[in-house]
Amino acid sequence: MRFDIDKININSSLKYRLMFIAGGIIHACYIGLFVWLRICPLVAVNIISVLLYITGSFMSVSKKTGLMHYGWMVAFYIEIIVHTLLCMLLIGVDTNFYLYALAIMPVAVYVLFLSCSMKVFLRSVAAMTIADIATMFAGFYIEKNTSALPYYPITYDETEMFRMFNVVCAGIILLMFSFLFALEIHALLRRLEESNRQLEYTATHDALTGLLNRRSLRPLAEEIIATGEHFCVALGDIDDFKHVNDTYGHDAGDTALKTVAECIRAGVADGDIACRWGGEEMLLVLRGSDEECLERLRAIWKSIADEEMQHDEGEFNVTITFGFVSCTKTRHIEKLVSAADKRLYVGKTSGKNVIISE
């Protein structure tokens, strides 16, 4: 199975659940360590912490976000601060438990930044920063200035064990959430790129037919003109389109427009321009000699006439009339469109369902 990073859905529930799972695993390890050292108060504290994290893990998958998730973040933070302070006082500051108070800050900043309003975010981060500083200062000051502390003195080797374990766990937490942050930023950038592509498509294409719209013609036509190659312009108008709407309804009219657009897309060559000029009018800019362009246009014209269209009222057909001009006399796109429009008018007044090229 191929791993697709772009399909990862990083939402608030996932982030909170990862926090609780990571916290639960670490506290479960502490239960074993403190049982081994026979430090009963810290065994009890870590059992309560594990139960809290198990509950939070299940609650975090709820579809109700916002205030509930924010409350769990606060509970998560308070638990870490309380646990840090108790461990510093009971077994000593040299065990590096204060690292968790430091590690939780970037995690909280990341989780809260995308989960709550800026006002709540700033207030929360400020409060957590003050609580962090106060906790570490209090732990260091009380432990160093109280002869009865640490209450459960441990050996040098045991202290080193806790130091190493806490450094590794704090590092893993920071690495895990840094990776998660990078994934989320990547996902946000991909969504932004996709939104920009959709906006660009909407700005340059007709919503109904999927053809280019009128405003996108000039820059694309200018690119063809700049190459110096020969091209032709064809302006088409669906015959008796009002009759289709009046007889079969506007849904049938939409079906006709989309079907005509499909025939045009199937018939144009790479590099040609096909756009909905307005209403039932379609404009084509075809690259190549007059003969090549006329051949493609005749194929499109015939495919439209041959296409059977389905509607609730039954099958129906439409035809289209084209005015066709070459860039032989002028390469000015507006003049070519105007000339094609005049020939289209001739075709409309002389029987329709024709291509007027002279």
C-alpha positions as CSV (number, residue, x, y, z in Angstrom):
1,M,0.0,0.0,0.0
2,R,1.4,3.4,-1.0
3,F,1.6,6.1,1.7
4,D,0.0,9.3,0.5
5,I,1.0,12.2,2.8
6,D,-1.6,14.5,1.2
7,K,-4.5,12.3,2.3
8,I,-3.6,12.7,6.0
9,N,-6.4,14.6,7.8
10,I,-4.8,16.4,10.7
11,N,-7.6,17.9,12.8
12,S,-8.1,18.9,16.4
13,S,-9.3,15.5,17.4
14,L,-6.2,13.8,16.1
15,K,-3.8,16.3,17.8
16,Y,-5.6,15.9,21.2
17,R,-5.7,12.2,20.9
18,L,-2.0,12.0,20.2
19,M,-1.3,14.2,23.2
20,F,-3.4,11.9,25.5
21,I,-1.9,8.7,24.1
22,A,1.7,10.0,24.4
23,G,0.9,11.3,28.0
24,G,-0.7,8.0,29.0
25,I,2.2,5.9,27.8
26,I,4.7,8.1,29.6
27,H,2.7,8.0,32.9
28,A,2.2,4.3,32.6
29,C,6.0,3.9,32.5
30,Y,6.2,6.1,35.6
31,I,3.8,3.9,37.5
32,G,6.2,1.0,37.0
33,L,9.3,3.1,38.0
34,F,7.6,4.6,41.1
35,V,6.3,1.1,42.1
36,W,9.8,-0.2,41.8
37,L,11.1,2.8,44.0
38,R,8.1,2.4,46.4
39,I,7.1,6.0,46.1
40,C,3.4,5.5,46.7
41,P,2.2,9.1,46.4
42,L,3.7,9.4,42.9
43,V,2.3,5.9,42.0
44,A,-1.2,7.2,42.9
45,V,-0.7,10.5,41.0
46,N,0.4,8.7,37.8
47,I,-2.5,6.3,38.0
48,I,-4.9,9.3,38.2
49,S,-3.0,10.8,35.2
50,V,-3.3,7.7,33.1
51,L,-7.1,7.5,33.8
52,L,-7.4,11.2,32.9
53,Y,-5.6,10.6,29.6
54,I,-7.6,7.5,28.7
55,T,-10.8,9.5,29.3
56,G,-9.4,12.4,27.2
57,S,-8.4,10.1,24.4
58,F,-11.9,8.7,24.0
59,M,-13.5,12.1,24.5
60,S,-11.2,13.8,21.9
61,V,-12.9,11.9,19.0
62,S,-16.2,13.7,19.7
63,K,-17.4,15.8,16.8
64,K,-18.0,18.6,19.3
65,T,-14.9,20.7,19.2
66,G,-14.1,24.2,20.4
67,L,-14.8,24.7,24.1
68,M,-14.5,21.0,24.9
69,H,-11.2,20.6,23.3
70,Y,-9.9,23.8,24.8
71,G,-11.0,22.5,28.3
72,W,-9.0,19.3,27.7
73,M,-6.0,21.3,26.7
74,V,-6.2,23.2,29.9
75,A,-6.6,19.9,31.9
76,F,-3.7,18.4,30.1
77,Y,-1.5,21.4,30.9
78,I,-2.5,21.6,34.6
79,E,-1.8,17.9,35.0
80,I,1.7,18.3,33.6
81,I,2.4,21.3,35.8
82,V,1.1,19.6,38.9
83,H,3.0,16.4,38.1
84,T,6.2,18.3,37.4
85,L,6.1,20.3,40.6
86,L,5.3,17.2,42.7
87,C,8.2,15.2,41.2
88,M,10.6,18.1,41.7
89,L,9.7,18.4,45.4
90,L,9.4,14.7,46.2
91,I,12.4,13.2,44.3
92,G,14.5,16.3,43.4
93,V,15.0,18.9,40.7
94,D,18.0,17.1,39.2
95,T,15.7,14.5,37.7
96,N,14.8,16.9,34.9
97,F,11.0,16.7,35.3
98,Y,10.8,20.4,34.6
99,L,11.6,19.6,31.0
100,Y,7.9,18.6,30.6
101,A,6.8,22.0,31.6
102,L,9.1,23.4,28.9
103,A,8.1,20.9,26.3
104,I,4.4,21.4,26.8
105,M,4.6,25.1,25.8
106,P,5.4,24.7,22.0
107,V,2.9,21.8,21.9
108,A,0.2,24.0,23.5
109,V,1.0,26.9,21.2
110,Y,0.7,24.7,18.1
111,V,-2.5,23.0,19.2
112,L,-4.3,26.2,20.4
113,F,-3.2,28.4,17.5
114,L,-5.4,26.5,15.0
115,S,-8.1,25.6,17.5
116,C,-9.3,28.8,19.1
117,S,-9.7,32.5,18.4
118,M,-6.6,34.8,18.5
119,K,-7.9,36.5,21.7
120,V,-8.2,33.2,23.6
121,F,-4.9,32.0,22.1
122,L,-3.0,35.0,23.4
123,R,-4.5,34.9,26.8
124,S,-3.9,31.2,27.2
125,V,-0.3,31.3,26.0
126,A,0.4,34.2,28.4
127,A,-1.2,32.4,31.3
128,M,0.7,29.1,30.6
129,T,4.0,31.0,30.2
130,I,3.5,32.6,33.6
131,A,2.5,29.3,35.2
132,D,5.6,27.6,33.6
133,I,8.0,30.1,35.0
134,A,6.3,30.1,38.4
135,T,6.3,26.3,38.6
136,M,10.0,26.0,37.8
137,F,11.0,28.9,40.0
138,A,8.9,27.5,42.9
139,G,10.3,24.0,42.5
140,F,13.9,25.0,42.4
141,Y,13.5,27.5,45.2
142,I,11.6,25.3,47.6
143,E,13.7,22.2,47.0
144,K,17.0,24.1,47.5
145,N,15.8,26.0,50.5
146,T,13.9,23.3,52.4
147,S,16.1,20.8,54.3
148,A,13.3,18.2,54.4
149,L,13.2,18.1,50.6
150,P,13.4,16.0,48.5
151,Y,11.0,13.9,50.6
152,Y,12.0,10.7,48.8
153,P,15.7,11.0,48.1
154,I,17.0,8.7,45.4
155,T,20.5,7.5,44.5
156,Y,22.7,9.1,41.9
157,D,22.1,6.2,39.5
158,E,18.4,6.5,39.9
159,T,18.6,10.2,39.4
160,E,20.6,9.7,36.2
161,M,18.0,7.2,35.0
162,F,15.2,9.7,35.4
163,R,17.3,12.5,33.8
164,M,17.9,10.3,30.7
165,F,14.3,9.1,30.6
166,N,12.9,12.6,30.8
167,V,15.2,14.0,28.3
168,V,14.3,11.3,25.8
169,C,10.5,11.6,26.4
170,A,10.5,15.4,26.2
171,G,12.6,15.1,23.0
172,I,10.2,12.6,21.5
173,I,7.2,14.8,22.3
174,L,8.8,17.8,20.7
175,L,9.9,15.8,17.6
176,M,6.5,14.2,17.2
177,F,4.5,17.4,17.4
178,S,7.1,19.2,15.2
179,F,6.6,16.5,12.6
180,L,2.8,16.8,13.0
181,F,3.1,20.6,12.6
182,A,5.1,20.2,9.4
183,L,2.5,17.7,8.1
184,E,-0.3,20.2,8.9
185,I,1.5,23.1,7.3
186,H,2.0,20.9,4.2
187,A,-1.6,20.0,4.1
188,L,-2.7,23.6,4.5
189,L,-0.4,24.7,1.7
190,R,-1.8,22.0,-0.6
191,R,-5.3,23.1,0.2
192,L,-4.3,26.7,-0.5
193,E,-2.8,25.6,-3.9
194,E,-6.0,23.7,-4.7
195,S,-8.2,26.6,-3.8
196,N,-6.1,28.9,-5.9
197,R,-6.4,26.5,-8.8
198,Q,-10.1,26.4,-8.4
199,L,-10.4,30.2,-8.2
200,E,-8.2,30.5,-11.3
201,Y,-10.4,27.9,-13.1
202,T,-13.6,29.7,-12.0
203,A,-12.2,33.0,-13.2
204,T,-11.2,31.7,-16.7
205,H,-13.9,29.1,-17.4
206,D,-17.6,29.2,-18.0
207,A,-19.4,27.4,-15.1
208,L,-22.0,25.6,-17.3
209,T,-20.0,24.4,-20.3
210,G,-16.5,24.2,-18.9
211,L,-15.1,26.1,-21.9
212,L,-13.0,29.2,-21.4
213,N,-14.9,32.4,-20.8
214,R,-14.8,35.6,-22.7
215,R,-12.4,37.5,-20.4
216,S,-9.8,34.8,-20.8
217,L,-9.6,35.1,-24.6
218,R,-7.3,38.1,-25.0
219,P,-4.3,36.9,-23.1
220,L,-4.4,33.4,-24.7
221,A,-5.0,34.9,-28.2
222,E,-2.1,37.3,-27.7
223,E,0.1,34.3,-27.0
224,I,-0.8,32.8,-30.3
225,I,-0.4,36.1,-32.1
226,A,3.1,36.5,-30.6
227,T,4.3,33.2,-32.0
228,G,3.7,34.5,-35.6
229,E,2.0,31.3,-36.7
230,H,-1.1,31.3,-38.8
231,F,-4.5,31.0,-37.1
232,C,-8.2,31.4,-37.9
233,V,-11.2,32.6,-35.8
234,A,-14.6,31.0,-35.9
235,L,-17.7,32.5,-34.1
236,G,-20.6,30.1,-33.8
237,D,-24.2,30.5,-32.7
238,I,-26.6,27.6,-31.9
239,D,-29.5,27.8,-34.3
240,D,-33.0,28.5,-32.9
241,F,-31.8,28.2,-29.3
242,K,-34.8,30.2,-28.0
243,H,-37.0,27.6,-29.6
244,V,-35.2,24.8,-27.7
245,N,-35.8,26.6,-24.4
246,D,-39.4,27.4,-25.2
247,T,-40.2,23.9,-26.4
248,Y,-38.2,21.7,-24.0
249,G,-37.4,24.0,-21.1
250,H,-34.3,25.7,-19.9
251,D,-32.8,22.4,-18.6
252,A,-32.8,21.2,-22.2
253,G,-31.2,24.4,-23.2
254,D,-28.4,23.8,-20.7
255,T,-28.1,20.2,-22.0
256,A,-27.7,21.6,-25.6
257,L,-25.0,24.1,-24.4
258,K,-23.0,21.4,-22.6
259,T,-23.3,19.0,-25.5
260,V,-22.2,21.5,-28.0
261,A,-19.2,22.4,-25.7
262,E,-18.3,18.7,-25.5
263,C,-18.3,18.4,-29.3
264,I,-16.1,21.5,-29.6
265,R,-13.7,20.2,-27.0
266,A,-13.5,16.8,-28.8
267,G,-12.8,18.5,-32.2
268,V,-10.3,21.2,-31.4
269,A,-6.5,20.5,-31.5
270,D,-4.0,21.0,-28.8
271,G,-3.2,24.7,-28.6
272,D,-6.6,25.8,-30.0
273,I,-8.8,28.1,-27.9
274,A,-12.5,27.4,-27.4
275,C,-14.6,29.7,-25.3
276,R,-18.2,30.5,-24.6
277,W,-18.5,34.0,-26.0
278,G,-21.9,34.7,-24.5
279,G,-25.3,33.1,-24.4
280,E,-25.4,30.5,-27.1
281,E,-22.3,31.8,-28.9
282,M,-19.0,29.9,-29.1
283,L,-15.7,31.4,-30.2
284,L,-12.8,29.3,-31.5
285,V,-9.3,30.3,-32.3
286,L,-7.8,27.6,-34.4
287,R,-4.1,27.2,-35.2
288,G,-2.9,26.1,-38.6
289,S,-3.6,26.9,-42.3
290,D,-7.0,27.9,-43.5
291,E,-7.6,24.4,-44.9
292,E,-6.6,22.7,-41.6
293,C,-8.7,25.0,-39.5
294,L,-11.7,24.6,-41.8
295,E,-11.4,20.8,-41.8
296,R,-11.5,20.8,-38.0
297,L,-14.4,23.3,-37.9
298,R,-16.4,21.2,-40.3
299,A,-15.9,18.1,-38.2
300,I,-17.1,20.0,-35.1
301,W,-20.1,21.4,-37.0
302,K,-21.1,18.0,-38.3
303,S,-20.7,16.3,-34.9
304,I,-23.0,18.9,-33.3
305,A,-25.7,18.3,-35.9
306,D,-25.4,14.5,-35.5
307,E,-25.5,14.5,-31.7
308,E,-28.8,13.1,-30.2
309,M,-29.6,14.9,-27.0
310,Q,-31.7,13.3,-24.3
311,H,-34.3,15.1,-22.3
312,D,-37.5,14.3,-20.3
313,E,-39.6,15.3,-23.3
314,G,-37.6,13.0,-25.6
315,E,-34.7,13.3,-28.0
316,F,-33.8,16.5,-29.9
317,N,-31.0,17.9,-32.1
318,V,-29.5,21.3,-32.5
319,T,-27.4,22.8,-35.3
320,I,-24.9,25.6,-35.3
321,T,-23.9,28.3,-37.7
322,F,-20.3,29.5,-37.9
323,G,-18.7,32.6,-39.3
324,F,-15.1,31.9,-40.2
325,V,-12.1,34.2,-40.9
326,S,-8.4,33.9,-41.4
327,C,-5.7,36.1,-40.0
328,T,-4.4,36.7,-43.5
329,K,-5.4,40.4,-43.6
330,T,-5.1,41.3,-39.9
331,R,-3.9,39.7,-36.7
332,H,-5.8,42.0,-34.5
333,I,-8.1,39.7,-32.5
334,E,-11.0,42.2,-32.0
335,K,-11.1,42.9,-35.8
336,L,-11.1,39.2,-36.5
337,V,-13.9,38.5,-34.1
338,S,-15.9,41.4,-35.6
339,A,-15.3,40.0,-39.1
340,A,-16.4,36.5,-38.0
341,D,-19.5,38.0,-36.4
342,K,-20.5,39.6,-39.7
343,R,-20.1,36.3,-41.5
344,L,-22.1,34.6,-38.8
345,Y,-24.9,37.1,-39.4
346,V,-24.8,36.3,-43.1
347,G,-25.1,32.6,-42.2
348,K,-28.0,33.2,-39.9
349,T,-29.9,35.2,-42.5
350,S,-29.3,32.7,-45.3
351,G,-30.7,29.5,-43.9
352,K,-28.5,28.7,-40.8
353,N,-26.6,25.4,-40.1
354,V,-23.8,26.6,-42.3
355,I,-20.1,27.7,-42.2
356,I,-19.6,31.1,-43.9
357,S,-15.9,31.5,-44.7
358,E,-16.1,34.1,-47.4
